[in-house]
Amino acid sequence: MTPKKISPATVALHADGAFRTDHAVSPPICQSVTYLADDAHDFAHKAVEPHNSEFYGRHGNPTATRLARVIADLEGAESGMILSSGMGAMTTTILSIVSQGDHIVAQDSHYSATTNFLQKFMTRYGVDTTYVDQTRPQAFAEAIRPNTKLILIETPVNPLTALTDLHAVSRIARAADVLTICDNTFASPINQRPIDFGIDLVVHSATKYIGGHHDLLAGAVVGSREHLERIWGTTMDLGPVGAPFDAWLALRGLRTLKARIDLHNANAGKIAKFLKEHSSVGEVYYPGLTSHPQHDLARRQMTGFGGMLTFDLTGGYDVGLRFVANLRLCLNAASLGGVETLVVQPAVMFRARLTDMQIKAQGVTPGMIRMSVGIEDSDDLIADLDQALRQS
């Protein structure tokens, strides 16, 4: 008889059972930076062993290792690692794969800090990037060169919730012997598992849905043990290690991940439908709507449509400013994926990192609003949106 597949809700609670050696039900925090060796031979072995969490803090930490195990299991990966932030995870992973003279294929639209890293840092060190339309898988194949080492994707992506066909891109990459990285932050491992579709490495800003409470900064990368040992080596050189306390907070947040994501999904779906029918709202971008141009793809590769949505206010920039100012429950703050609903106006926020041309290229309009839907009562959130729309 084939064993029953364990639910993600159960994995999040019990995947780290092997670490429960001190009879504590709640994981303890291990704050020590250095550890005793049994003898000289043991010391020498631990000094070079990848992911050794009981030698020195830069090599690993027991609490972070425990968190990495749960995230890896949720994603269906062999191994994982915790880093200091989502960008710490992304940049360290990229730097573990490419060298001077190599080539990257990336989407036109990525998290703005990822775009900045590719355009400002990687070009400085002789790594070229070609940007393609993520909605057209063949564009990735057309962009591959003999020196291409990496395809970088993110799905769904900020701010228009465009999707990348994971299975199609992974097949293209494998045929060309090119590695793939997917930023899975927006979806979370509850709604989407890129490794199931052939992606090599998955990166998360654990600050977002994994932590879920706007109270930690951490990143994660998962994949094969071979790839993770390579990334560990880069981490040893660069030092972007995750903090034990943040790892402990993220581990606690993971315990309720499935329950929270179910609420994020349900609330965002209701709000997207409300906004779609409102006279002050133009386009609504949410993969769960049948009007989304890639809704069929979302149904194929996602088990839920997430808590992120974007909509256009027909009145433009000033109406957007008034709308955000008139909200009472929805908070005007950066970040996403937490229990509280957060709202930003991308045309305002992106100017800090991107040029006007880059903002326009990402499809951002003056009256666009991005919403990270929390787990409040959906009727209360809709009432807040309605009153703000009426006053704007």
Secondary structure, 3 states (H helix, E strand, C coil): CCCCCCCHHHHHHHCCHHHCCCCCCCCCCCCCCECCCCCHHHHHHHHHCCCCCCCECCCCCHHHHHHHHHHHHHHCCCEEEEECCHHHHHHHHHHHHCCCCCEEEEECCCCHHHHHHHHHHHHHCCCEEEEECCCCHHHHHHHCCCCEEEEEEECCECCCCECCCHHHHHHHHHHCCCEEEEECCCCHHHHCCHHHHCCCEEEEECCCCCCCCCCCCCEEEEECHHHHHHHHHHHHHHCCECCHHHHHHHHHHHCCHHHHHHHHHHHHHHHHHHHHCCCCEEEEECCCCCCCCCHHHHHHHCCCCCCEEEEEECCCHHHHHHHHHHCCCCEECCCCCCCCCEEECHHHHHHHCCCHHHHHHCCCCCCEEEEECCCCCHHHHHHHHHHHHHHC
